[in-house]
């Protein structure tokens, strides 16, 4: 009986240990990004950036950013107030899971508003109103809370893509909005 009990104990411990190991093909869990949120708990990126130039100069740089960043700025720009503000409806394609060949196909779109305000010596950008459009339209905040409550790898991947894209947009806005000084001629 003791041999039988020992054998049963060994098999149950062995099964428990093996059951807790990750499967070889199982994909790692994607760490959810931390999003900037406003007082209404909405995903929101905004900053006032000091720069040199008149309101008109800064506004021209904002128009330049829209015209160079987006492939079709006329379809993106939704509202302008000359020398004050320019608002656009941005969109980014969310890529699905990679196939065995490594290719990824776009499976949904993330829509968002981008606004740049111009004032003497400064500008303010805002990235807000994020919503995923696929078969239905869903606010990003719902995707975040659903993914935090009940992990979904595809949504986690989408959220990482959105966060990375917004950081790139902010970096690009700041670079384009820098004043363009006089180019120094190289002495020969």
C-alpha positions as CSV (number, residue, x, y, z in Angstrom):
1,X,0.0,0.0,0.0
2,X,2.8,2.5,0.8
3,X,4.4,1.8,-2.6
4,X,1.0,2.5,-4.3
5,X,0.5,5.6,-2.2
6,X,4.0,6.9,-3.0
7,X,3.5,6.2,-6.8
8,X,0.2,8.1,-6.7
9,X,1.7,11.0,-4.9
10,X,4.6,11.1,-7.4
11,X,2.3,11.1,-10.4
12,X,0.0,13.8,-9.0
13,X,3.0,16.1,-8.2
14,X,4.5,15.5,-11.6
15,X,1.2,16.3,-13.3
16,X,0.7,19.5,-11.3
17,X,4.2,20.7,-12.1
18,X,3.9,20.0,-15.8
19,X,0.4,21.6,-15.9
20,X,1.9,24.9,-14.7
21,X,4.6,25.1,-17.4
22,X,3.9,27.4,-20.3
23,X,3.2,25.7,-23.6
24,X,6.0,26.1,-26.1
25,X,3.7,27.8,-28.7
26,X,1.9,30.0,-26.2
27,X,2.4,33.6,-27.0
28,X,3.7,35.9,-24.2
29,X,1.4,38.3,-22.5
30,X,1.6,41.8,-23.8
31,X,2.2,44.5,-21.2
32,X,-0.5,47.1,-21.5
33,X,0.8,50.7,-21.9
34,X,-0.1,53.4,-19.5
35,X,-2.1,56.0,-21.3
36,X,-2.3,59.7,-20.4
37,X,-5.8,60.6,-19.3
38,X,-7.6,63.8,-18.5
39,X,-9.8,64.6,-15.5
40,X,-12.7,62.8,-17.2
41,X,-10.6,59.6,-17.4
42,X,-10.4,59.9,-21.2
43,X,-7.2,59.1,-23.1
44,X,-5.8,62.6,-23.8
45,X,-2.4,63.9,-24.8
46,X,-1.8,67.6,-24.5
47,X,1.1,70.0,-23.9
48,X,1.8,73.7,-24.2
49,X,5.2,74.1,-25.9
50,X,7.1,77.4,-25.7
51,X,8.7,78.4,-29.0
52,X,9.7,81.6,-30.8
53,X,7.6,83.3,-33.5
54,X,4.4,85.2,-34.0
55,X,1.0,83.6,-33.9
56,X,0.9,83.7,-37.7
57,X,4.3,82.0,-38.0
58,X,3.4,79.3,-35.5
59,X,0.1,78.7,-37.2
60,X,1.9,78.3,-40.6
61,X,4.1,75.6,-38.9
62,X,1.0,73.8,-37.7
63,X,-0.5,73.9,-41.3
64,X,2.9,72.6,-42.5
65,X,2.8,69.7,-40.0
66,X,-0.7,68.6,-41.2
67,X,0.4,68.9,-44.8
68,X,3.5,66.9,-44.4
69,X,2.5,64.3,-41.8
70,X,-0.7,63.1,-43.5
71,X,-0.9,61.7,-47.0
72,X,-4.2,63.4,-47.7
73,X,-4.4,66.5,-45.5
74,X,-7.5,67.8,-47.2
75,X,-9.4,64.7,-46.0
76,X,-7.9,65.0,-42.5
77,X,-8.4,68.8,-41.7
78,X,-11.9,69.4,-40.5
79,X,-11.7,72.9,-39.0
80,X,-9.4,75.9,-39.2
81,X,-9.4,79.4,-37.6
82,X,-6.9,81.5,-39.4
83,X,-3.8,82.1,-37.2
84,X,-5.5,80.4,-34.2
85,X,-6.3,76.7,-34.5
86,X,-6.3,73.8,-36.9
87,X,-8.2,70.6,-36.1
88,X,-8.1,67.3,-37.9
89,X,-9.6,63.8,-37.7
90,X,-6.6,61.5,-37.7
91,X,-6.7,57.7,-38.3
92,X,-4.3,54.9,-38.0
93,X,-4.5,51.3,-39.2
94,X,-4.3,48.7,-36.5
95,X,-2.4,45.7,-37.6
96,X,-3.5,42.2,-36.7
97,X,-1.4,39.2,-35.6
98,X,1.5,38.3,-37.7
99,X,1.2,35.3,-40.0
100,X,3.9,32.6,-40.2
101,X,5.6,34.6,-42.9
102,X,5.7,37.7,-40.6
103,X,3.2,39.7,-42.6
104,X,0.5,41.6,-40.7
105,X,-2.7,42.8,-42.2
106,X,-4.7,45.9,-41.1
107,X,-7.8,44.7,-39.2
108,X,-9.3,47.9,-37.8
109,X,-8.8,51.7,-37.6
110,X,-8.2,53.9,-34.7
111,X,-9.7,57.3,-35.2
112,X,-8.7,60.4,-33.1
113,X,-8.9,64.1,-33.1
114,X,-5.7,66.2,-33.4
115,X,-5.7,69.9,-32.7
116,X,-3.0,72.5,-32.7
117,X,-3.6,76.0,-31.2
118,X,-1.2,78.8,-32.1
119,X,-0.4,81.8,-29.8
120,X,2.4,84.3,-29.7
121,X,5.5,82.4,-28.5
122,X,3.8,79.1,-27.9
123,X,1.5,76.4,-29.2
124,X,-0.6,73.7,-27.7
125,X,-1.4,70.3,-29.2
126,X,-4.1,67.9,-28.3
127,X,-4.7,64.3,-29.3
128,X,-8.1,63.1,-28.0
129,X,-11.4,61.3,-28.7
130,X,-9.8,57.9,-29.6
131,X,-12.2,55.3,-30.9
132,X,-11.6,52.0,-32.7
133,X,-13.7,51.4,-35.8
134,X,-14.1,47.9,-37.1
135,X,-17.4,46.2,-37.4
136,X,-18.6,48.7,-34.7
137,X,-17.2,51.9,-33.1
138,X,-15.7,51.6,-29.6
139,X,-14.1,54.2,-27.4
140,X,-10.5,53.3,-26.5
141,X,-11.4,53.7,-22.8
142,X,-13.8,50.7,-23.1
143,X,-11.1,48.6,-24.8
144,X,-8.7,49.5,-22.1
145,X,-11.1,48.5,-19.2
146,X,-12.2,45.4,-21.0
147,X,-8.6,44.3,-21.6
148,X,-7.6,45.0,-18.0
149,X,-10.6,43.0,-16.7
150,X,-10.4,40.1,-19.1
151,X,-7.1,39.9,-21.0
152,X,-7.4,39.9,-24.8
153,X,-4.1,39.6,-26.7
154,X,-5.4,41.3,-29.9
155,X,-6.7,44.3,-28.0
156,X,-3.5,44.5,-25.9
157,X,-1.5,44.6,-29.2
158,X,-3.8,47.3,-30.6
159,X,-3.4,49.4,-27.5
160,X,0.4,49.1,-27.7
161,X,0.2,50.2,-31.4
162,X,-1.9,53.2,-30.5
163,X,0.4,54.3,-27.7
164,X,3.5,54.0,-30.0
165,X,1.8,55.9,-32.8
166,X,0.8,58.8,-30.5
167,X,4.3,59.1,-29.2
168,X,5.6,59.3,-32.8
169,X,3.0,61.9,-33.7
170,X,4.0,64.1,-30.7
171,X,7.7,63.8,-31.5
172,X,6.9,64.7,-35.1
173,X,4.7,67.7,-34.1
174,X,7.5,69.1,-31.9
175,X,10.1,68.6,-34.6
176,X,8.0,70.3,-37.3
177,X,6.9,73.2,-35.0
178,X,10.5,74.2,-34.2
179,X,11.4,77.5,-35.7
180,X,13.5,77.2,-38.9
181,X,16.5,79.5,-38.4
182,X,18.6,80.9,-41.2
183,X,20.7,78.3,-42.8
184,X,24.4,79.1,-42.4
185,X,26.4,78.8,-45.5
186,X,29.4,76.6,-45.4
187,X,32.7,78.5,-45.8
188,X,34.9,77.0,-48.5
